[in-house]
């Protein structure tokens, strides 16, 4: 029996009736139309009186990374030299992430310090120039016998066009064992 027919098969183990819809349960935002607009309420066109012509209900996801070498001064943002996945609603510009739409975002970051490096600094997320509460992470790796990965995660409420960055309080100069090894990541998901 094909997989897509199993959910309606009462003989399938653990069948519990129809499954809930996979559509988001967010309350729609009002569109920018006048009730007679030509939008479709899905973020396209001008919207209608009940639509979301500005796309405010859209999911957004991005994954940025820094590989090879990370060499920044204290007070600088991690530049993130690559991206594995990026939605058009989140973009990277010289280490600063621009969030195109207002909303709540889950933001997670990691920093891997290779085994041959020592590092002492504090990482924090900055949103529009202010430190995000609860995002500070103290890093103090003194040994050079093993690598260590540090991580932090927060949920932030951001306005349209907000700027988000991962900052280091002190200089960082670390190199990965291989140019393709990832040293830092930043994952952003609109929730």
C-alpha positions as CSV (number, residue, x, y, z in Angstrom):
1,X,0.0,0.0,0.0
2,X,1.5,3.4,-0.9
3,X,2.5,5.6,2.0
4,X,0.1,8.4,1.3
5,X,-2.9,6.0,1.6
6,X,-1.9,4.6,5.0
7,X,-3.3,7.5,7.0
8,X,-6.8,6.6,5.9
9,X,-6.4,2.9,6.5
10,X,-7.9,1.9,9.8
11,X,-5.9,-1.3,9.7
12,X,-2.6,0.6,9.8
13,X,-0.9,0.5,13.2
14,X,-1.7,3.4,15.5
15,X,-4.3,4.9,13.2
16,X,-6.0,7.7,15.0
17,X,-8.3,9.2,12.5
18,X,-7.7,12.1,10.1
19,X,-4.5,14.0,10.6
20,X,-4.6,17.7,11.3
21,X,-3.8,20.1,8.5
22,X,-0.2,21.0,8.0
23,X,-1.0,24.6,7.3
24,X,0.4,27.3,9.7
25,X,-2.0,28.3,12.4
26,X,-1.0,32.0,12.5
27,X,-3.6,34.7,12.5
28,X,-3.5,36.4,9.1
29,X,-2.3,40.0,8.8
30,X,-4.5,42.5,7.1
31,X,-3.5,43.1,3.5
32,X,-2.6,46.5,2.1
33,X,-5.6,46.5,-0.3
34,X,-8.9,48.3,0.1
35,X,-11.1,45.3,0.1
36,X,-11.4,45.4,-3.7
37,X,-7.7,44.7,-4.3
38,X,-6.4,42.2,-6.8
39,X,-4.2,40.2,-4.4
40,X,-4.7,36.6,-3.4
41,X,-3.9,36.9,0.3
42,X,-0.9,34.7,-0.1
43,X,1.7,37.5,-0.2
44,X,1.1,38.1,-3.9
45,X,-0.4,41.3,-5.4
46,X,-1.9,44.1,-3.5
47,X,-3.9,41.9,-1.1
48,X,-7.4,42.2,-0.1
49,X,-9.2,43.3,3.0
50,X,-8.5,39.9,4.7
51,X,-5.3,39.0,2.9
52,X,-1.7,39.3,3.8
53,X,-0.5,41.3,0.8
54,X,2.9,42.0,2.5
55,X,3.6,38.3,3.1
56,X,3.8,38.7,6.8
57,X,2.6,35.2,7.5
58,X,5.3,33.6,5.5
59,X,7.8,31.1,7.0
60,X,11.4,32.1,6.7
61,X,14.6,30.1,7.2
62,X,18.3,30.7,6.7
63,X,21.5,28.8,7.5
64,X,24.8,30.7,7.3
65,X,28.3,29.4,8.1
66,X,31.9,30.5,8.4
67,X,34.5,28.0,7.2
68,X,38.3,27.8,6.7
69,X,39.5,30.7,8.9
70,X,37.8,33.2,11.3
71,X,39.9,36.3,11.9
72,X,38.0,39.3,13.4
73,X,38.7,42.1,15.8
74,X,36.9,42.6,19.1
75,X,33.5,44.1,18.6
76,X,33.2,42.8,15.1
77,X,30.5,40.6,13.6
78,X,31.2,37.1,12.4
79,X,31.2,37.6,8.7
80,X,29.7,34.2,7.6
81,X,31.3,33.5,4.3
82,X,28.7,30.9,3.1
83,X,25.1,29.9,3.2
84,X,23.6,26.4,2.9
85,X,20.0,27.5,2.7
86,X,18.5,31.0,2.6
87,X,15.0,32.3,2.1
88,X,14.6,35.5,0.2
89,X,13.0,37.0,3.4
90,X,16.3,36.8,5.2
91,X,19.5,38.1,3.7
92,X,23.2,38.5,4.7
93,X,25.1,41.7,4.1
94,X,28.7,41.8,5.4
95,X,28.0,39.7,8.5
96,X,24.7,41.5,9.2
97,X,21.5,39.5,8.7
98,X,18.5,41.6,7.4
99,X,15.1,40.3,8.5
100,X,12.6,41.5,5.8
101,X,9.5,40.9,7.9
102,X,8.5,41.5,11.5
103,X,7.8,38.5,13.7
104,X,9.3,36.1,16.1
105,X,12.5,34.3,15.1
106,X,14.3,31.3,16.6
107,X,18.0,32.1,16.3
108,X,20.7,29.5,17.1
109,X,24.5,29.8,16.7
110,X,27.6,27.7,17.2
111,X,31.3,28.3,17.3
112,X,33.8,25.5,17.0
113,X,37.3,26.1,18.3
114,X,39.7,23.6,16.7
115,X,42.0,21.4,18.8
116,X,45.1,23.4,18.1
117,X,43.6,26.8,19.2
118,X,42.8,28.4,22.5
119,X,40.2,31.1,22.7
120,X,38.7,33.5,25.4
121,X,35.9,35.8,24.4
122,X,32.1,36.5,24.8
123,X,29.7,36.0,21.9
124,X,26.4,37.7,21.8
125,X,23.6,38.4,19.3
126,X,22.9,42.0,18.4
127,X,19.5,43.1,17.2
128,X,19.4,46.6,15.7
129,X,22.5,47.5,17.7
130,X,21.3,46.1,21.1
131,X,22.4,42.9,22.8
132,X,19.7,40.3,22.7
133,X,19.0,39.3,26.3
134,X,20.1,35.8,27.1
135,X,22.2,35.4,24.0
136,X,25.6,36.0,25.6
137,X,28.0,33.0,25.7
138,X,31.3,33.1,27.6
139,X,34.0,31.1,25.8
140,X,37.2,30.1,27.6
141,X,39.1,27.3,25.9
142,X,42.6,27.1,27.3
143,X,43.5,23.6,26.3
144,X,44.8,22.6,22.8
145,X,44.3,18.9,23.1
146,X,40.8,18.8,21.7
147,X,38.2,20.8,19.8
148,X,35.2,22.3,21.5
149,X,31.9,23.5,20.1
150,X,29.9,26.3,21.9
151,X,26.3,27.1,21.2
152,X,23.5,29.5,22.0
153,X,19.9,29.9,21.1
154,X,17.2,32.5,21.7
155,X,13.8,33.6,20.3
156,X,13.6,37.3,19.3
157,X,10.8,39.5,18.3
158,X,12.0,41.6,15.4
159,X,10.6,44.5,13.4
160,X,10.5,44.7,9.6
161,X,14.0,45.3,8.3
162,X,15.7,44.4,11.6
163,X,19.5,43.8,11.6
164,X,20.9,40.8,13.4
165,X,24.5,39.9,13.9
166,X,26.7,37.6,16.0
167,X,29.4,39.7,17.7
168,X,32.6,38.8,19.6
169,X,33.8,40.9,22.5
170,X,37.5,40.0,21.8
171,X,39.5,39.2,18.7
172,X,39.2,35.8,17.2
173,X,41.8,34.2,15.0
174,X,41.2,30.5,14.5
175,X,41.7,28.2,11.5
176,X,40.0,25.0,10.7
177,X,41.9,21.8,9.9
178,X,40.6,21.9,6.4
179,X,39.3,24.8,4.4
180,X,35.9,23.2,4.2
181,X,35.6,22.6,7.9
182,X,32.9,24.8,9.5
183,X,33.9,27.1,12.4
184,X,30.7,29.0,13.0
185,X,27.0,28.7,12.1
186,X,23.9,30.9,12.4
187,X,20.4,29.3,11.9
188,X,17.4,31.6,11.7
189,X,13.8,30.4,11.5
190,X,10.7,32.5,11.6
191,X,8.3,30.9,14.1
